[in-house]
Amino acid sequence: MLGVSDAATEAAQSQPELRVLFEIGGYEGHDMRACAAVLKPKLEAAGQFVVNITDDWEQFRKENILKYDLVVSGICARRSIFTKEWEEGLSGFVESGKGFIGLHGSTDSFRDSDVYWRIVGGRFTRHGHGEHTVRIADRSHVIVKGVADFQLIDETYCHEFHPDSKVTVLARRDCDDEPAAWVQHYGDGRVFCTSIGHDHQSWNAPGYQEIFTRACLWATRKI
């Protein structure tokens, strides 16, 4: 498996810092604070990222979100309302050219918001659980180029994709051929989402960490 190159890391470190809003909270069955604690040092080691982990969803407001360069959402909040202020803040943020990363339960969040669904691309419908192989589907994309297929024990989220979304699937599961990771553009912004990430068995998988780190670099136009 190819890692983030030394050249890319050196180039990233020579640039101004990028501020990352890592949002967590919602369903307690997903310990996303622990997930964020695993992923934060991986991301910060890749370059100039400075990561703020928070469960303050008011950071989605326009006056708050604009101080960031990238939003990572580990929120799982099916029954929570995505307020108009949050909706306007996030959609404007991504449309302007900033990045959004959605992890696992992010696709089962804020189901009242069509705008949120359009940004994320896929909406959770059901899941199983078990061991499977994550197969790279589009080896030409910089996020997964050179990344080997890898095995996980994880929840197997399935999704309904927004009718206006135009996603490129980067990885699929061998057990059901369902998308496990995808990208799309929203306005001028870049979006990456993955169904992977129920617990530490996936967060600590080198393949998952590599794809997550590259996705953040891609979403901020560093690769």
C-alpha positions as CSV (number, residue, x, y, z in Angstrom):
1,M,0.0,0.0,0.0
2,L,1.3,3.4,-0.9
3,G,1.4,6.0,1.9
4,V,1.0,9.7,1.6
5,S,4.2,10.7,-0.2
6,D,7.1,12.5,1.5
7,A,6.9,15.1,-1.2
8,A,3.2,15.7,-0.6
9,T,3.8,15.9,3.2
10,E,6.7,18.3,2.7
11,A,4.7,20.5,0.3
12,A,1.7,20.5,2.8
13,Q,3.9,21.5,5.7
14,S,5.2,24.5,3.8
15,Q,1.7,26.0,3.3
16,P,-0.5,27.9,5.8
17,E,-2.4,25.8,8.2
18,L,-5.7,24.3,7.3
19,R,-8.4,24.4,10.0
20,V,-10.6,21.3,10.3
21,L,-13.9,21.2,12.1
22,F,-14.4,17.6,13.2
23,E,-18.0,17.4,14.3
24,I,-19.2,14.5,16.5
25,G,-22.3,13.7,18.6
26,G,-25.7,12.1,18.3
27,Y,-26.2,8.3,18.6
28,E,-24.1,7.0,21.5
29,G,-23.7,3.6,20.0
30,H,-21.0,5.2,17.8
31,D,-18.2,6.4,19.9
32,M,-17.1,9.1,17.5
33,R,-15.1,10.9,20.1
34,A,-12.8,7.9,20.2
35,C,-12.8,7.7,16.4
36,A,-11.8,11.4,16.2
37,A,-9.0,10.8,18.7
38,V,-7.6,8.1,16.5
39,L,-7.9,10.0,13.3
40,K,-6.8,13.5,14.5
41,P,-3.1,12.6,14.9
42,K,-3.1,10.7,11.5
43,L,-4.4,13.8,9.8
44,E,-2.2,16.3,11.6
45,A,0.9,14.2,10.7
46,A,0.0,14.4,7.0
47,G,0.6,18.1,6.8
48,Q,-0.7,21.5,8.0
49,F,-4.1,20.4,9.4
50,V,-5.2,21.8,12.8
51,V,-8.1,19.8,14.0
52,N,-10.9,21.0,16.3
53,I,-13.1,18.1,17.7
54,T,-16.4,19.3,19.0
55,D,-20.0,18.3,19.5
56,D,-21.2,22.0,19.2
57,W,-23.4,21.8,16.1
58,E,-23.8,25.6,16.2
59,Q,-20.4,25.6,14.4
60,F,-22.4,24.9,11.2
61,R,-23.7,28.5,11.3
62,K,-22.2,30.7,8.6
63,E,-20.5,33.0,11.0
64,N,-18.7,30.1,12.6
65,I,-18.0,27.6,9.8
66,L,-16.3,30.1,7.5
67,K,-13.2,30.1,9.7
68,Y,-12.6,26.5,8.7
69,D,-11.2,25.0,5.5
70,L,-12.6,21.4,6.0
71,V,-15.6,19.9,7.8
72,V,-15.4,16.3,8.9
73,S,-18.7,14.9,10.2
74,G,-18.8,11.9,12.5
75,I,-22.3,12.9,13.6
76,C,-25.0,10.2,13.6
77,A,-28.3,12.0,14.3
78,R,-31.2,10.5,12.4
79,R,-34.0,12.3,14.4
80,S,-32.2,15.6,14.8
81,I,-33.3,18.7,12.9
82,F,-30.8,20.4,10.7
83,T,-31.8,24.0,11.2
84,K,-32.0,26.5,8.3
85,E,-29.1,28.3,9.8
86,W,-26.9,25.2,9.8
87,E,-28.2,24.2,6.3
88,E,-27.3,27.6,4.9
89,G,-23.9,27.6,6.6
90,L,-22.8,24.2,5.4
91,S,-24.2,24.4,1.9
92,G,-22.6,27.8,1.4
93,F,-19.3,26.6,2.9
94,V,-19.1,23.7,0.5
95,E,-20.4,25.5,-2.6
96,S,-17.7,28.2,-2.1
97,G,-15.0,25.6,-2.7
98,K,-14.4,24.1,0.8
99,G,-14.3,20.4,1.6
100,F,-16.7,18.0,3.4
101,I,-15.9,14.5,4.7
102,G,-18.7,12.3,5.9
103,L,-18.0,9.3,8.1
104,H,-20.3,6.3,8.7
105,G,-23.3,7.6,10.6
106,S,-23.2,11.0,8.8
107,T,-25.3,9.4,6.1
108,D,-28.0,8.6,8.7
109,S,-28.2,12.2,10.0
110,F,-30.5,15.2,9.6
111,R,-33.0,13.3,7.5
112,D,-35.3,16.3,7.4
113,S,-32.8,18.2,5.2
114,D,-32.8,17.6,1.4
115,V,-29.8,20.0,1.1
116,Y,-27.8,17.9,3.6
117,W,-28.7,14.7,1.7
118,R,-27.6,16.3,-1.6
119,I,-24.3,17.3,-0.1
120,V,-23.6,13.8,1.4
121,G,-24.9,12.0,-1.6
122,G,-26.1,8.8,0.0
123,R,-28.8,8.3,2.7
124,F,-28.7,5.3,5.0
125,T,-31.4,2.7,4.4
126,R,-30.3,-0.5,6.3
127,H,-27.3,-2.4,7.5
128,G,-25.9,-5.8,8.5
129,H,-22.6,-6.6,10.2
130,G,-19.8,-8.9,9.5
131,E,-16.4,-9.5,8.0
132,H,-15.9,-8.5,4.4
133,T,-13.4,-7.1,1.9
134,V,-13.3,-3.4,0.9
135,R,-12.5,-3.5,-2.8
136,I,-11.1,-0.5,-4.6
137,A,-13.4,0.3,-7.5
138,D,-11.8,3.3,-9.2
139,R,-8.0,2.9,-9.0
140,S,-7.4,6.0,-11.1
141,H,-8.6,8.3,-8.4
142,V,-5.9,9.9,-6.3
143,I,-7.6,9.1,-3.0
144,V,-7.3,5.3,-3.6
145,K,-4.6,5.0,-6.2
146,G,-2.2,2.3,-5.1
147,V,-4.3,1.4,-2.0
148,A,-4.8,-2.4,-1.7
149,D,-8.1,-4.0,-1.0
150,F,-8.5,-4.6,2.8
151,Q,-10.6,-6.7,5.1
152,L,-12.8,-5.3,7.9
153,I,-15.3,-6.4,10.5
154,D,-17.8,-3.6,10.3
155,E,-21.4,-2.6,9.8
156,T,-22.5,-2.9,6.2
157,Y,-24.4,0.3,5.5
158,C,-26.6,0.5,2.4
159,H,-27.8,3.8,0.9
160,E,-30.3,5.5,-1.3
161,F,-28.5,8.2,-3.4
162,H,-30.0,11.6,-3.9
163,P,-31.5,11.9,-7.4
164,D,-29.4,15.0,-8.0
165,S,-26.1,13.5,-6.8
166,K,-23.4,12.6,-9.2
167,V,-21.1,10.4,-7.2
168,T,-18.0,8.5,-8.3
169,V,-17.7,5.3,-6.3
170,L,-14.2,4.6,-5.1
171,A,-14.7,1.4,-3.1
172,R,-17.3,-1.3,-2.7
173,R,-17.8,-4.3,-0.4
174,D,-17.3,-7.8,-1.8
175,C,-20.2,-9.2,0.2
176,D,-22.9,-7.2,-1.5
177,D,-21.2,-4.8,-4.0
178,E,-22.6,-1.8,-2.2
179,P,-20.6,1.4,-2.3
180,A,-18.3,1.8,0.7
181,A,-16.8,5.2,-0.3
182,W,-17.6,7.8,-2.9
183,V,-16.8,11.4,-3.9
184,Q,-18.7,14.2,-5.7
185,H,-18.6,17.9,-6.2
186,Y,-21.1,20.2,-4.6
187,G,-20.8,23.6,-6.2
188,D,-17.1,24.4,-6.2
189,G,-16.5,22.1,-3.2
190,R,-15.3,18.6,-2.9
191,V,-17.1,15.9,-0.9
192,F,-16.0,12.5,0.2
193,C,-18.2,10.1,2.2
194,T,-17.7,6.6,3.5
195,S,-20.0,4.0,5.1
196,I,-17.0,2.5,7.0
197,G,-16.4,3.3,10.6
198,H,-18.7,1.7,13.2
199,D,-15.9,1.1,15.8
200,H,-12.2,0.7,16.5
201,Q,-11.9,-2.3,14.2
202,S,-12.3,-0.1,11.2
203,W,-10.8,3.2,12.6
204,N,-7.5,1.4,13.3
205,A,-7.4,-0.4,9.9
206,P,-4.4,1.0,7.9
207,G,-6.4,1.0,4.7
208,Y,-9.2,3.1,6.3
209,Q,-6.7,5.6,7.8
210,E,-4.9,6.0,4.5
211,I,-8.1,6.6,2.5
212,F,-9.4,9.1,5.2
213,T,-6.1,11.0,5.2
214,R,-6.0,11.2,1.4
215,A,-9.6,12.2,1.2
216,C,-8.9,15.2,3.5
217,L,-5.9,16.2,1.3
218,W,-8.0,15.9,-1.8
219,A,-11.0,17.8,-0.3
220,T,-8.6,20.7,0.5
221,R,-6.9,20.4,-2.9
222,K,-3.5,19.4,-1.6
223,I,-3.4,16.3,-3.8
